Amino acid sequence: MDSDQLLVFASNFGAPQHPDWYHNLLVHPNVMVEVGSETYRATAATLMGIKREQTWTMLVEHYPSFAQL
């Protein structure tokens, strides 16, 4: 969780293309999210610019193996 946002990474295990579900979210960004026993509506959005860079830095700090993908 990043503040009130749930971060989902479409890494596809280092493949050169995004996973299919990422493309589905681009077309249909309104989703239902389940976290534990809670379910709520959300809107998926792709991070851009400085926010994307900051999030990538945070991800690699917590999961260094992502930098090798």
MOKAPE-V89430 format. One record per residue. N is the residue number from 1. RES is the residue in one small letter. SS is DSSP state (a for helix, b for strand, c for the rest). D_CENTER is the distance of its C-alpha to the mean C-alpha in Angstrom with 1 decimal. Layout:
n:N res:RES ss:SS d_center:D_CENTER
n:N res:RES ss:SS d_center:D_CENTER
This chain:
n:1 res:m ss:c d_center:10.6
n:2 res:d ss:b d_center:10.9
n:3 res:s ss:c d_center:14.1
n:4 res:d ss:c d_center:13.8
n:5 res:q ss:b d_center:10.0
n:6 res:l ss:c d_center:7.7
n:7 res:l ss:c d_center:4.5
n:8 res:v ss:c d_center:2.5
n:9 res:f ss:c d_center:3.1
n:10 res:a ss:c d_center:5.6
n:11 res:s ss:c d_center:8.4
n:12 res:n ss:a d_center:11.2
n:13 res:f ss:a d_center:13.2
n:14 res:g ss:a d_center:14.3
n:15 res:a ss:c d_center:15.5
n:16 res:p ss:c d_center:16.2
n:17 res:q ss:c d_center:14.5
n:18 res:h ss:c d_center:11.2
n:19 res:p ss:c d_center:11.4
n:20 res:d ss:a d_center:13.4
n:21 res:w ss:a d_center:11.1
n:22 res:y ss:a d_center:8.8
n:23 res:h ss:a d_center:12.3
n:24 res:n ss:a d_center:13.2
n:25 res:l ss:a d_center:10.6
n:26 res:l ss:a d_center:12.1
n:27 res:v ss:a d_center:15.4
n:28 res:h ss:c d_center:14.9
n:29 res:p ss:c d_center:12.4
n:30 res:n ss:b d_center:14.4
n:31 res:v ss:b d_center:13.4
n:32 res:m ss:b d_center:14.8
n:33 res:v ss:b d_center:12.8
n:34 res:e ss:b d_center:14.7
n:35 res:v ss:b d_center:14.5
n:36 res:g ss:c d_center:17.8
n:37 res:s ss:c d_center:20.5
n:38 res:e ss:b d_center:18.9
n:39 res:t ss:b d_center:17.8
n:40 res:y ss:b d_center:16.8
n:41 res:r ss:b d_center:16.0
n:42 res:a ss:b d_center:12.9
n:43 res:t ss:b d_center:11.9
n:44 res:a ss:c d_center:8.6
n:45 res:a ss:c d_center:8.5
n:46 res:t ss:c d_center:7.6
n:47 res:l ss:c d_center:8.2
n:48 res:m ss:c d_center:11.7
n:49 res:g ss:a d_center:14.6
n:50 res:i ss:a d_center:15.3
n:51 res:k ss:a d_center:12.2
n:52 res:r ss:a d_center:10.1
n:53 res:e ss:a d_center:12.9
n:54 res:q ss:a d_center:13.2
n:55 res:t ss:a d_center:9.6
n:56 res:w ss:a d_center:10.3
n:57 res:t ss:a d_center:13.6
n:58 res:m ss:a d_center:12.6
n:59 res:l ss:a d_center:10.4
n:60 res:v ss:a d_center:13.5
n:61 res:e ss:a d_center:15.9
n:62 res:h ss:a d_center:14.6
n:63 res:y ss:c d_center:14.0
n:64 res:p ss:a d_center:16.5
n:65 res:s ss:a d_center:16.3
n:66 res:f ss:a d_center:13.0
n:67 res:a ss:a d_center:15.5
n:68 res:q ss:a d_center:17.6
n:69 res:l ss:c d_center:15.4
